[in-house]
Structure formats: structure tokens, C-alpha cells
Amino acid sequence: MSLDDKSLRGRRAFSRTDNSILTQWWWTIDRWLFFVIVALVAIGVLLVMAASPPVAERIGLESFFFVKRHLVYVGGFFVLLIGVSQLSIKMVKRSALLLYAGAFLLLVLTPFFGNEIKGAKRWISMAGFSIQPSEFMKPALVVMTAWMLSEKKRNPDIPGNIFAIIFYTIAVGLLLLQPDMGMVFLMTTIFFAQFFLAGLPLLLILIASATGIIGMVSAYFIFPHVQARVDRFLTPSSQDRFSDRYQISQSLEAFLSGGLFGLGPGEGIIKKNLPDAHADFIFPVAAEEYGAFLCIIIVIIFGFFVIRSLVRVMQDKNFFVVVAVAGLVFELGIQAAINIASTLDLIPTKGMTLPFISFGGSSMLTVAITCGFILALTRRQVHGDVASHVSGKGL
């Protein structure tokens, strides 16, 4: 076969007239969103390569241990992303229900069999891997809430709002047992944002806001580690090497050291003193080695991802799709904002990864699921999916 024949076959493989599953997927997804996802993951690989070797060496591992693992996670990320993004609306709902059930089971087991880190049990070991169940609960709860709210809108006799509150209460109750106040805050914010989109009365929004404020104040007095974090944020004094305050001081120094264009790839010094440089504090590594320039680029890309997704979905007539995609996008956007704000000492540290970029198997896989749901729900629906896309009915 000649090179021209091979080239012709390659062009036909992704032509609009080709009926293969992969080709139909390519021409129906929002390719701008896909390119943004690829760009953020690529930046993540670059920064994990820069940040993780000092961390690995400090704990006695081979220099590129975390890099190799991250590349495996990236491979799984794209396999899962492409697979989930081909789901129909009905299958997105069913997948979210199964994901919720699985995350629920793991969250029940975590207080009993989980690993305690910094006063909280958030991780559970399975088959040699550490899994953070709350990460998987996030996209599941968002889709389940949108599903219940859309059923209520479709048929007022269905108590969808009540079911949504029950799903939320169960998830938050299990998170409080760990406790994981950062995740509770994130899920609560998204939950009420979805209710707002669904037309929640202003009075109930005010009541919910007041309840949230009371809850946060109560957490300060109930959970000692929450009180300690807030106190260190308000009156910084601890310089213990592995304390969040120490990491914050090193993080701020990295931002100052990097300046506008950074010290150059591999030239960072402060990352050697950051215990979580490859995970929660990877943003300061970007600042030190590539400067404020790359940090601003990352923020712009996240902003484009959020705005593009919302603009795309607001054109949809399916109420479930609008509420689900908005919630999923808020999930990623708010988490990124929390991570960046905590590294800049604007808020107390929350122990949240930077989506797409930080090292972490649970984080990468749940971001893949979240983005897969977004791409699936914003696809140009074809063939038998059209009717379900307009009505949003059924399981």
C-alpha cells in the first residue's frame, strides 16, 4: 500500500461520513473543551516532572517514582474520559447512580478501615492503592441532584427535591465522620448552586446561607483540626516542617522567587522543601520555575473551560443537562479556585488537589469521570439519542 493510500484511509477514518464509534464521538463532542482538557493534563505532566523527584528522594523512593505513576494515571485518565464521554444521557444517570452507591459503600468503610492522616480518615487502601472515596462522590452527587431536580420539574408529583436533599445529607453526613470539611464546603456550595438554577425561592436561599455559616462556625468548635488550621491561618506561627503553615510560607516564597517568568525548568529550589509539592502545592512549583506567566495561563485556561462549558450548555433545552453540566463545571472550577487561593494564603489550607495538574490517582480518575460526563452531556446528540436529549426522560 502506498503512502498516498494510507493517507487517504486516515482522512476517511475521521471524515464526517465515517460511521465508526470513534469518528462519531470526535465529530459530536465539543472539541474546544477536549483541547483544553489535554492542555491542562499536559501542564500537569510537566509540573509533576518538576515537582515530584525531590519528594520521592526525600522519602527514599526512586527519583521518577511519582512521574511514572502519574503517566500511568494519565493513560487511565484518557481511556476513562473517552469511554465516559460516549455515554447517552440515560447511561450518564445510571453510571452516576452506580458511582454514588460505590462511593457510599467506601465512605461507610473509611472510618473503620481508613488511614488516619493529619487527624482525619479520608483514604482507604484497596489492592495496594490508596483511594479517596469522597473524590468519587463529588461527580456522582452532582449528577444525582440534577436528575432528581429534573424529575421534579418534569412531574411535580415526584418528590425530586426531597430525594436530592436525602442524597446530599447522606453524602455530607459520611464526610463529617472523617471529617473532611473542605469537601463538605465544596459539595454544599455546588448543591445549593444547582438548587438556585432549579428556581429555589430566595427565602430558602437565605435560610440555606445562614445554615451554612452556622455550620462552618460550629465546625470550628467541634473539630480540633479545623480549629487548629483556622487559628494558624489567623495567627501564623508554626514552622514545623510538615505543618500547613510551613508549606504556606514556602509557597509564598516560591511565588516571590519566581517573579514574572520564573527561574527556568528544573531550577526551582523551594520545591525541595515542600512535602506536598507534587500534590496540593504544585501551583507554587509552577510559579517558581515558570513564573507568574504560567500561573496566569493556567487560570485563564480554567476560566475558558468554565465559561465555554456554561455557554455551550445554556443553549440546551434539557433541564437535566443544564443543571448537571453547570454543577460539574462548578465542581472543577471551585476546587481549582480553593487550591490556588490556599497556596496564596488567601484562605486556610483545605487539602484539595489542583484538578488535572496535581499528582494523585483518585483525583485524576474522578476528574476524568467529571469531564467525561460534561463531554457526554454537551455532545451533539445523534440517531436514537435525540429524543432522550430533548425530553431527558427515563433511567
Secondary structure, DSSP 4 states (H G I P E B T S, - for coil): --HHHHHHHHHHHTSTT---HHHHHHHHS-HHHHHHHHHHHHHHHHHHHHHHHHHHHHTT--TTHHHHHHHHHHHHHHHHHHHHTT--HHHHHHHHHHHHHHHHHHHHHHHHHPEEETTEEEEEEETTEEE-HHHHHHHHHHHHHHHHHHHHHH-TTS-HHHHHHHHHHHHHHHHHTTT-HHHHHHHHHHHHHHHHHTT--HHHHHHHHHHHHHHHHHHHHH-HHHHHHHHHHHS-----TTSHHHHHHHHHHHHHHHTTT-S-TT--SGGGG-TTTTTTTHHHHHHHHHHHHHHHHHHHHHHHHHHHHHHHHTT---HHHHHHHHHHHHHHHHHHHHHHHHHTTSS-------TTTS--HHHHHHHHHHHHHHHHHTS---TTHHHHHHH----
